[in-house]
């Protein structure tokens, strides 16, 4: 049976907490992008949205 060869995945409390924090940061980033994009006229190249996303990610990770 294939199941016998599959390792059992056990997450530590630290990993679970880290994953939860990452999900929260992702959610905040997406929410901020949705709010902020209303103020921009985007060039088809996506340059402005990329710069906005980078600045938001930096703020979230620093704060």
C-alpha positions as a printed NumPy array, in Angstrom:
array([[  0.   ,   0.   ,   0.   ],
       [  1.225,   3.496,  -0.795],
       [  0.108,   4.791,   2.594],
       [  2.797,   2.756,   4.347],
       [  5.503,   4.678,   2.525],
       [  4.102,   8.139,   3.098],
       [  5.655,   9.941,   6.057],
       [  3.347,  11.239,   8.732],
       [  3.299,  15.019,   8.693],
       [  3.41 ,  16.559,  12.147],
       [  3.516,  20.311,  12.559],
       [  4.958,  21.872,  15.654],
       [  3.18 ,  24.693,  17.464],
       [  5.866,  27.047,  16.159],
       [  5.183,  26.055,  12.538],
       [  1.44 ,  26.392,  13.01 ],
       [  1.844,  29.867,  14.529],
       [  4.246,  30.92 ,  11.748],
       [  1.789,  29.72 ,   9.085],
       [ -1.026,  31.627,  10.786],
       [  1.075,  34.819,  10.841],
       [  1.97 ,  34.408,   7.167],
       [ -1.712,  34.023,   6.258],
       [ -2.594,  37.143,   8.252],
       [  0.129,  39.16 ,   6.514],
       [ -1.02 ,  37.919,   3.095],
       [ -4.589,  38.918,   3.908],
       [ -3.527,  42.411,   5.011],
       [ -1.406,  42.839,   1.876],
       [ -4.275,  41.843,  -0.406],
       [ -6.683,  44.143,   1.46 ],
       [ -4.276,  47.076,   1.201],
       [ -3.704,  46.436,  -2.507],
       [ -7.441,  46.422,  -3.093],
       [ -7.801,  49.732,  -1.234],
       [ -4.77 ,  51.411,  -2.791],
       [ -5.368,  50.366,  -6.391],
       [ -8.415,  52.625,  -6.515],
       [ -5.987,  55.585,  -6.427],
       [ -3.867,  54.454,  -9.378],
       [ -4.237,  54.355, -13.11 ],
       [ -2.259,  51.285, -14.012],
       [  0.024,  51.02 , -16.99 ],
       [ -0.394,  47.722, -18.869],
       [  3.147,  46.767, -17.868],
       [  2.01 ,  46.51 , -14.255],
       [  4.95 ,  48.596, -13.058],
       [  2.934,  50.765, -10.697],
       [  1.081,  47.831,  -9.117],
       [  4.371,  46.004,  -8.645],
       [  5.954,  49.003,  -6.911],
       [  2.857,  49.411,  -4.756],
       [  2.892,  45.734,  -3.824],
       [  6.583,  45.879,  -2.922],
       [  6.103,  48.91 ,  -0.698],
       [  3.112,  47.332,   1.068],
       [  4.982,  44.066,   1.653],
       [  7.957,  45.971,   3.078],
       [  5.676,  47.921,   5.434],
       [  3.91 ,  44.776,   6.608],
       [  7.136,  42.881,   7.242],
       [  8.787,  45.789,   9.06 ],
       [  5.727,  46.675,  11.129]])
